[in-house]
Amino acid sequence: MEKVLSPEAVRVLGVLIEKELSTPEYYPMTLNALVNGCNQKSNRSPVVEYGEFQIRENIDELQRHRLVGHAAVAGSRTEKFRHASAQHWSLSREQLAILASLMLRGPQTLGELRTHTTRMAPFESIEHIAAQVETLAALEEPLVVSIGRSPGQKGERFAHLLEGPEALEAYTLAAAASDGGRSAGLSAGVSTQIAEELEEVRARLSDLEEKFEAFRRQFE
């Protein structure tokens, strides 16, 4: 990767991409909307509590890398921001959705990516999403990389490279520690089934939260 971003800046950029693809009527985003998007309790890993000052610093960081800019919106006096990821890396909507999901939720299998990108860019099949992931990994400056399987999982996991290769080791160690705690006394098959069911529940909760947020914004 040519550019190495802080985890906080990655979260901000991921939110901008996600909101543009899933709720374009509320994009570009205000500073307050970015704070709320970064601090969502579902569809985020890890869950964080960023303040406006911190988000502002992250925006400045992304602007230096020419990944985020101000947006001029007719009739609006509030400062708003948009991302330039598609132009910067020459990415399709599908590739942006995959990248945003990895930025907001961490490493995922192809099946998890397909579930979590539904609102941004629905994929017809696992083969379709696999082809897009392969493209992202084969770029001259790769944006995605395979980090192998997590203990108890059947599928190969993929992670973004926006924070640099050093961050991948932390992902691997965290996954191993988490699996050790969850899997004690459980067979690999049962553990995998529970994990899949939890992912489905989280995806449904995320969808409900997005719909509620869209409903709430109608009254702002």
N, C-alpha and C positions, 0 to 999 in steps of 0.2 A: 504493500500500500504506500502510495506517495504521501498521503495525509494520514496522520494519526490523531484521532479526536479523543477528547476526554469522555468518560462514560456519561457525564451529565449532558454534554453536547450531543452525543449520540441519541439520548432519550428525547431531547428537544427536536432533533431532525426527524426521528422516527414518528413523533406525534404529528408533525407538520405533514409528512407523507401520508400517514394513516387518515387524517382528517380530510385531506384533499380527495382521497380516493373513496372514502366511506360516507362522508357528509360534506360534499362540495358546497352546499348552500351556506355552510358556516366557515368557509375558507375564502381568503386568507384569515389568519388568526390574530386576535389581540393578545397582549401580554397576559391578561388574566385568563383567557381561554387556554393558553399554553401551560400556565401553572396548573389549571384543573386537569388538562390532558396528561401532563407528566405525572400527576399525583393520583391518577385513577387507582382504585383498589383491585380491580379485575383487569385481566388482559395485560398485566404488567409484571415483569420479573427482573429485578427485585421491585417491591413496592417502595416508593420514596416519598419524601416530603420536602419539595423544593419551594423556596420563596421567590418573590418577584425579582429581588436583587440578583439571586443566583441565576435565574432564567435569563436575565438581561446579560449577565456575563457570558453565558453559553451562546446567546445570540451573537454577541460580539465575536466570539471565537469562530462561529460558523460563518459570519460575514467575512472574516479575514481569509477564510478558505474559499470564499465565493460560493458557498452552499446555501446561504440564506440572504434575503434582501427585504427592504421595505416594500410594501404594496400600496399603490395609490388606488383607493376605492372611492368612487363618486358618491358624494353625499355623506361620507363618514369623516368625522373629526378625530376618531380614535386611531392611534397608531396600530398598523397591522403588518404581519410578516408572512412571507411565502418562501418556499424552498426552491432550489434550482437543481435538484438531484438528477432529474431526467435529462436535462441539457448537459449537466456537468459530466455525467458518466455515459450518456447516450443509452438510457434504459427505457424499456417498454413498460406499460402499465403493470403487466404481470411480474416483471422483474422488480419493479418498485415495491409491489405488494410483498413479495418474498423478503426483500431487504428490510422493509419496515417491520415485518413480523419478527424477524431475527433481532432487530435492534430493540424491540419493545419487550420481547419474551425470552431472549436468550436462545441457546442451541435447541434445535428441533429436528424431528424426523420428517420425512416427506409427508407422511400421513398427518402429522400435527400441523405442518405448514399448510396443507390443503384445508384443514379445518379452520385455522386461524386467519386465513386470507379471504374467507368467503365473502365478506362485506366489501373488500377492496377490489378483488379481481378473481371471480370464481374460476376454478380450474376444472376441466372436463374429466380429467383422470390423473392418476398418480404419474403416469408416463409423461403427461403434459407438464406437470410441475417439475418432474425430474429433469426434463430437457431445459427448462429455464434455469434451474439451479446449476446445471452443468455449464450453461453459458456464462453465468456469473462467476463461476470458478475458473473458467478458461480465459477470462479477459487478460489483456497484457498486464494490468494491475488488478489481480483477482479481488473481488469483493466478498466472496464466500469460499469456505473451505470445509472439507469433511473432517470431522474429529472422531470418527469411529462410533461404535455403539456404547451406550451407557449400560452398566450392569442391570440386568433384568429387562432390557428392551430388545426387541427383535430388529428394529430398523436402525440404519446408519443415521447419525446426527450431523447437522450442518450448523455452522456459526458464521457470523459476519467478521470481516477483518478491519473494520473501521477504527478499532482501538489498538491495532497493531497485533502482531503474533504473540506477544507476551501475555495478552489477556486470555488466550486459548488454554494455557496451563491452569489458570484459575477456574475456568469453566469445568475442566476435567476433574480437578480436585473436589470442587463443590458437588458435582454430580455423584462422584464416588462416595463422599461422606453422607450425602442425602440418601442414597440408595442403601447404604449400610444401616441407617437408622430405620428406614421403612421396611426393609426386607427381613429383619430379624424374625426367625420363626416361621416365615412364609416360603412356600415353594416359588420358584421362578415364574411358573404359569399363573398362579394366583396373584402375585405381585404385579405382573404385566396387565392382567385383567383389571385390577383396581386402578392402576395408573391410567388406563385407557378410559375407564368410566369417569374418573375425576376430570380428565381433559375435556370430555364431552360436557360435563356439568359446568366447568369453567367457561367453555365456549358459549353456552347458553346464557350464563350470567353476564358475560361480556356483551352479548347481543342486546340483552334487556337494558343494560346500563347505557349503551349507545342510544337506544331508542328513547329512554327516559331523558337523557341529556338533550337530545334533539327537540323533544317536546318542551322541556323547560326553557330552552333558548327562545322559543316563540314568544315568550312573555317578557324578555329582557328589553 
